Amino acid sequence: MSNAIVLDKSFLQGTKATRIHELAASHRLLMSDALFYELLSNPEDRANCFAKFPRINNPVDLVMHVGGLLRIEIDTHKPSGRPSSHIEDIRFQFNEALLGKEYRLPEEARIVVEEQTEELRSDVASFIDRVQVMSTMFPDLLSGSDTQRAAARKEAERVIASDTEAILKFYAQLVPPAGQPPLPPSSLVTPEWALFRWLQVQLLFGLDVYRRYNGKIPSELTSNMYEKFEHDVLDAQCLVLGVIEGAFATHELKLKEWCALIRPEGALYQ
């Protein structure tokens, strides 16, 4: 069987069942455990996406979410490896019950969903904080004419995608939350590390959001704005996994562009 592929939500939502069956026959399909539990919590998404998988045990492998990979590297000071080397020890079947909107999650799954929701809220808050400092990293993003701004963004994307020294300089400035262990020294980190890829993706998303709000994120977010930030955080997690694995399936235009930008030798499915 060929290399594994990380699937994101947009791909599951927008792809026909025949295409997913075709890929499943020739590749190992991977899904973040965070995305799995997100789908479980939404009856409509659950029914739409799960119905497209073959009716077999483990038609897609659940892999450790990005936070788990980062913790491995922080604890060991070694690269975590590809997501496909961190398959969750869970056996399940996308049975007919999962396709019904009246299906209720088992208590154990409901607890995990609640934990994932809390973790997502924390990730969104941290993401917004990182967006606020984009101007210090790329001070020319909002300066000059539209043409000059476009050029500044293109240059920032080039730096993020291909300037390893610059990424490691940004990395060296990161400070872990209070009570958390220190990050591995930048002298050890390379593009093979999840920490490196995570930072690249965070910078690309931060760049996009910073320009979206013209550098001014409101202190009070509407529910619609907060939901968009949640989507950004979840999309970023899937993109990081896809980049590390070297094979990613998505329908999101910006994710396709960014995946090709930072991992041009990788495989992209759509």
QUILIN-V276148 format. One record per helix or strand of 2 or more residues. SS is the DSSP state (h for helix, s for strand). FROM is the first residue (numbers start at 1). LEN is the number of residues. If there is no record, write none. Layout:
ss;from;len
SS;FROM;LEN
SS;FROM;LEN
//
This chain:
ss;from;len
s;4;4
h;9;6
h;17;10
s;28;5
h;33;9
h;43;8
s;61;3
h;66;11
h;83;3
h;96;4
h;107;25
h;134;4
h;146;17
h;164;9
h;194;19
h;223;23
s;247;3
h;253;10
s;267;3
//
